[in-house]
Amino acid sequence: MKRYKQSMLLKNIVIMTGVLISVGDVYAQQVAGWIEKAMLVDDGIVLKAKLDTGADNSSLNAAGYTIVKKDGGKWASFKLTNYAGDSVDITKRIVRFTKIKRKNLPAKRRPVIKIAICIGDVNKTVEVNLADRSNYKYQLLIGRSFLKQSILVDSFIKYSHEPTCKAGNAVNTQ
């Protein structure tokens, strides 16, 4: 019974503060909901994002992207419009291509770009694959490569944080 009370006390502290400090670890993690608002820092646009602990990497809606060769590399260009109707044109260097495994379908090849994302006060530059997510409810899927050592996902809450990072103030972490 004593262990149960200690567990409930820790749970209440996490819920009240939004922060879990892991014993033995040197980092504190922000607790966020499974759906949050995320800012693409370089472009200043805010998207609704699904935080998916089952996904290795993140994926961004880039329906109709085009690939062009310039400056000795390949670049992806696309237009992104958020839930509020705000639009930005994005052009990023492709860092690699990845194959996405699909159930009962052949693997699909997708371009991967690096992009700075902010959720709450967590600002990271991570690799994101480009996909047509227009049939999905959320334009941005956040995977473990962004979440690790910074965000714990609480599947009972949504929209617990507004992005607090300043647009154009990207942090290079990957």
Buried (B, 14 or more C-beta within 10 A) or exposed (E): EEEEEEEEEEEEEBEEEBEBEEEEEEEEBBBBBBBBBBBBBBBBBBBBBBBBBEBEBBBBBBBEBEEEEEEEEBBBBBEBEBEEEEEBEBEBBBBEEBEEEEEEEEEEEBBBBBBBBBBBEBBBBBBBBBBEBEEEEBBBBBBBBBBEEBBBBBEEBBEBBEBEBEBEEBBEEE
